[in-house]
Amino acid sequence: MREKELRLALICYGGISLAVYMHGITKEIWKLARASRSFHAGRDDLRPSERIYKDLLADIESRYQLKLRVLTDIVTGASAGGINGVFLAQAIAKGQSLEPLTDLWLEKADADVLLDPDARPIGKLTKFWAAPIAWFFTRKPGGTVDTMVGLEAREEVRAKLSRFVRARWFEPPFSGAHMSSLIFDALEAMQAGPGDAPLLPPDQPLDLAVTVTDFNGHPEKLHLNSPAEVVEREHRLVLRFRHDEGQDQSLGSLASLTLAARATSSFPGAFPPLTLAEIDQLVDVRGADWADRADLVAQLAPRTGTAPENLALVDGSVLANAPFRAAIDALPDRPARREVDRRFVFIDPKPGIRAIAMPRVGDAAGSGFFSAILGSLSDLPREQPIRDNLETLHARSIRIRRLQHSVDALGPEVERHIQALFGLNFFLDTPTPRRLAQWRAKAHDRASRDAGYAYAGYAHLKLSGIVEGLADLGARLGAMEEQAADAFRRDLWQHVRELKADQIRAVAAQKNAPATRFFQQLDLGFRIRRLRFLARQMTELVDQGLVDEADLHPLRTALYAGLGDLIDLQNLSTYKSVAWTSAADFLDAIAALQNLPERDKQLDAALASALSKCPKAQRRPLLLSYLGFPYFDIATLPMLQGEGLDEFNPIRVDRISPDDATALRTGGAAATLKGIELNSFGAFFSRKYRENDYLWGRLHGADRLIDIVCSTLPSPIAQADLAAIKGRIFKAILEEEAGRLTNIPDLIASLRQEIVTRGLAKADDCA
């Protein structure tokens, strides 16, 4: 049985009150992860909709001989998407329920609840001079409510909007402290709820990042030729959290997660900027633990001298509404214990619909004075296209494809060299650890000789990558300032030169022993690339039908176990106990901790044992591919600028939005969502609207997640089968939510009918 992981890196956009819709989607992602864990653990503790995901995974296993695991290991978010991202990450890392967040959105995300008590109108005469303005917004025929709110919710919205408009002016109407309390309460309820195992495999890290805007900005130094240094103010911040049980890392305290969720969603004008004092006061009142406060402050005021008490944090979507970059930055050092299909999945709740509906150039009304100012300050920064981010991912995929084409083209030539070197070796059919070590050394030496003058450039590229990587590691471990980090890098290079490890010659006979020893002790990247290469060769043999997956199971298991151990050596937390007094001490300490020569021996033993269990017909070509890797590495590493690749496959990008989930209803956000009304604030003024958007979020999430899961299969599922799966899960979602969503019975009834009319289920099934 072939094993594969579908890994989702989730990017949650801002969307103001469409946060409720996005929660419905993230809840389906959570349910799919629960179903995947249950499927692989042999458990049956699922709700009806989750069982359908599990049935889909079981059908894939039976039909394709593919045991697929679905997990979310990277979560980024901005604004409303940041809140949902924080809660989803906590639920995944701790095995907790997302139901408290559902309650928060449905019951508490209401304008009346969020209004600051000091801002509420005391009576009808409060701000009597604002009555004409309130009348204009709420009662004037053809006014705001008549033109922007559906008939079914107008009275509810009028009442709440009147109180909102008559609240205090020139100060944010919503209470930041109250919002922090609501977020903390929901996180605490999750923690107090039924506990369960994490929704990730063992030793699989989870990275969470939310964008924040530093309103005051902090100084950042830029180095130029002349003047030597200038200072700019930087307003972009990213708060990062990591959960990794294998490295004894927890996602973060409830106080830190509350700060992240509150800061990223501090919509300018609606909420006051977040200060550390607000969370300090919350922690004092609740008697909560905030042991990681210093770590969070270090992220908020990094190397700038900014006093923490002067921080004023506002909505992350002001400058980074689509935090792709934060997800890309989390890609390195991901463990790979089986084949990986990496997806970037972004949630866009309203494609093509502006958050603030101000006329612009090209509109009939043109671009007036106020529309130009308000649009440039609020709307335009939020809606910049994600082209730059997608081009970054596309460029990475092009590099991977270029590498794969080069490997394929080099294959026959490398095979000829390896056959000439080992083809007459009778013992290839009976590998042992000792023989495998000897063959590796012989193949590496021959590859360097055959490379001629190209070898020196390749080896210097590797050396530079190793030393620069170690310099960065030391700077991060020591929390060094920029000048100290530069000095440490110089000292490290000086020590490498003293070791004569940089004296690499093109002619094989002139290669020196110090360089060889240096690579043997510290060339972690080469070992990881070699195992990834063998993993790809095995997958290609299976995909081409040249070998049965079951025959390769022992080898694949040994390979990914070794690969996982090596990748763990790339994690910063692995080295937290390292102490040193000089660059020479640091190099020795890292070499001792990594102990790569001993790991080579252990891996040789594991691979030799696994290869001996493979059929003889496949044993030899796989072994020759493994031994021939130095030829490929010498040829391809310069193409990758010495970086190597992580998960080795091109990254594909999927979107979840109302425009894409069309199995049940077409027409996009305009035909399904209510939160888009009142310039995307609509759901904050109506419980009925929140119920509507939450339900559509679940339905759209299920629709698209089934598409994404099925897109990773070697051949497509028949459309009729796909429609039946979606029909079953739509029906299950409606049954699960009917008792909770009591304000939208007509919508639930109409959706049951639409499931039938669109051929997704029979009428009896939806009765």
Buried (B, 14 or more C-beta within 10 A) or exposed (E): EBBBBBBBBBBBBBBBBBBBBBBBBBBBBBBBBBBBBBBBEEEEEBBEBBBBBBBBBBEBBEEBBBBBBBBBBBBBBBBBBBBBBBBBBBBBBBBBBBBBBBBBBBEBBBBEBBBBEEBBBEEEEBBEEBBEBBEEBBBBEEBBBBEBBBEBBBEBBBBBBBBBBBBBEEEBBBBBBBBBBBBBBBBBBBEEBEEBEBBBBEBBBBBBBBBBBBBEBBEEEEEEEEEEEEEEEBBBBBBBBBBBBBBEBBBBBBBBBBBBBBBBBBBBEBBBBBBBEBBBEBBEEBEBEBEBBEEBBEBBBEBBEBEBEEBBBBBBBBBBBBBBBBBBBBBEBBBBBBBBBBBBBBBBBBEEBBBBBBBBEEEEEEBEEEBBEBBEEBBBBBBEEBEEBBEBBBEBBEBBEEBBEBBEEBBEEBBEBBEEBBEEEEEBEEBBBEBBBEBBEBBBBBBBEBBEEBBBBBBBBBBBBBBBBBBBBBBEBBEBEEEEBEBBBEBBBEBBEEBEBBEBBBEBEEBBEBBBBBBEBBBBBBBBBBBBBBBBBBBBBBEEEEBBBEBBBBBBBBBBBBBBBBBBBBBBBBBEEBEBEEBBEBBBBBBEEBEBEEBBBBBBBBBBBBBBEBEEEBBBBBBBBBBBBBBBBBBBBEEBEBEBBBBBBBBBBBBBBBBBBBBBBEEBBEEBBBBBBBBBBBBBBBBBBBBBBBBBBBBBBBBBBBBBBBBBBEEEBEEEBBBBBBBBBBBBBBBBBBEBBEBBEEBBEEBBEBBBEBEBBEEEEBE
